[in-house]
Amino acid sequence: MEFLDRSNVDRRDILKELSVKETKKMYGGGGISSALISALSRGVTVFTDLGRYLGSSLRRIFSNNLCDY
């Protein structure tokens, strides 16, 4: 296995500009993955929990049902 020493190479020299023809040949990344579904589900859960906590707090404040310390 060959290791390249890129410490003295400019980043622009490593990256290559693609032509339109080459970009049309690229595929992938357009589907819905399980990670995306999981992240969206977690986001909905977080907002639901925040609403629940905020509603519960407001209900306890307005009904004067707070814990004494």
C-alpha positions as a LaTeX table, in Angstrom:
\begin{tabular}{lrrr}
\hline
Residue & $x$ (\AA) & $y$ (\AA) & $z$ (\AA) \\
\hline
Met1 & 0.00 & 0.00 & 0.00 \\
Glu2 & 1.39 & 3.34 & $-0.99$ \\
Phe3 & 0.99 & 6.38 & 1.24 \\
Leu4 & 1.01 & 9.78 & $-0.37$ \\
Asp5 & 2.71 & 12.68 & 1.32 \\
Arg6 & 0.21 & 15.50 & 0.84 \\
Ser7 & 1.75 & 17.91 & 3.29 \\
Asn8 & 3.30 & 20.05 & 0.57 \\
Val9 & 0.47 & 19.72 & $-1.99$ \\
Asp10 & $-2.04$ & 22.51 & $-2.42$ \\
Arg11 & $-5.68$ & 21.42 & $-1.97$ \\
Arg12 & $-6.58$ & 22.76 & $-5.41$ \\
Asp13 & $-4.09$ & 20.33 & $-6.93$ \\
Ile14 & $-5.84$ & 17.34 & $-5.30$ \\
Leu15 & $-9.40$ & 18.27 & $-6.30$ \\
Lys16 & $-10.41$ & 17.88 & $-9.91$ \\
Glu17 & $-13.11$ & 19.87 & $-11.65$ \\
Leu18 & $-15.73$ & 17.64 & $-13.23$ \\
Ser19 & $-17.27$ & 18.23 & $-16.59$ \\
Val20 & $-21.03$ & 18.20 & $-17.13$ \\
Lys21 & $-20.73$ & 14.80 & $-18.79$ \\
Glu22 & $-18.93$ & 13.37 & $-15.75$ \\
Thr23 & $-21.44$ & 14.80 & $-13.28$ \\
Lys24 & $-24.33$ & 13.21 & $-15.20$ \\
Lys25 & $-22.69$ & 9.81 & $-14.68$ \\
Met26 & $-22.70$ & 10.25 & $-10.90$ \\
Tyr27 & $-25.40$ & 8.50 & $-8.90$ \\
Gly28 & $-26.39$ & 7.95 & $-5.28$ \\
Gly29 & $-27.34$ & 10.08 & $-2.34$ \\
Gly30 & $-30.82$ & 10.87 & $-3.60$ \\
Gly31 & $-32.79$ & 8.29 & $-1.68$ \\
Ile32 & $-34.39$ & 8.31 & 1.73 \\
Ser33 & $-32.16$ & 6.44 & 4.12 \\
Ser34 & $-32.97$ & 4.96 & 7.49 \\
Ala35 & $-30.70$ & 7.55 & 9.12 \\
Leu36 & $-32.82$ & 10.35 & 7.64 \\
Ile37 & $-36.04$ & 8.73 & 8.83 \\
Ser38 & $-34.55$ & 8.20 & 12.28 \\
Ala39 & $-33.40$ & 11.83 & 12.49 \\
Leu40 & $-36.81$ & 13.15 & 11.43 \\
Ser41 & $-38.53$ & 10.86 & 13.93 \\
Arg42 & $-36.21$ & 12.04 & 16.70 \\
Gly43 & $-36.90$ & 15.69 & 15.76 \\
Val44 & $-40.66$ & 15.17 & 15.97 \\
Thr45 & $-40.23$ & 13.44 & 19.34 \\
Val46 & $-38.14$ & 16.33 & 20.68 \\
Phe47 & $-40.72$ & 18.94 & 19.64 \\
Thr48 & $-43.56$ & 16.85 & 21.07 \\
Asp49 & $-41.74$ & 16.50 & 24.39 \\
Leu50 & $-40.97$ & 20.22 & 24.50 \\
Gly51 & $-44.64$ & 21.04 & 23.94 \\
Arg52 & $-45.67$ & 18.58 & 26.61 \\
Tyr53 & $-43.21$ & 20.02 & 29.15 \\
Leu54 & $-44.13$ & 23.62 & 28.34 \\
Gly55 & $-47.86$ & 22.89 & 28.52 \\
Ser56 & $-47.49$ & 21.07 & 31.82 \\
Ser57 & $-45.43$ & 23.93 & 33.27 \\
Leu58 & $-47.93$ & 26.56 & 32.15 \\
Arg59 & $-50.84$ & 24.55 & 33.53 \\
Arg60 & $-49.12$ & 24.19 & 36.92 \\
Ile61 & $-48.19$ & 27.89 & 37.04 \\
Phe62 & $-51.69$ & 29.14 & 36.17 \\
Ser63 & $-53.43$ & 26.69 & 38.51 \\
Asn64 & $-51.00$ & 27.68 & 41.29 \\
Asn65 & $-50.02$ & 24.05 & 41.78 \\
Leu66 & $-46.27$ & 24.51 & 42.35 \\
Cys67 & $-43.99$ & 22.58 & 44.67 \\
Asp68 & $-42.82$ & 24.33 & 47.83 \\
Tyr69 & $-39.10$ & 24.24 & 48.54 \\
\hline
\end{tabular}
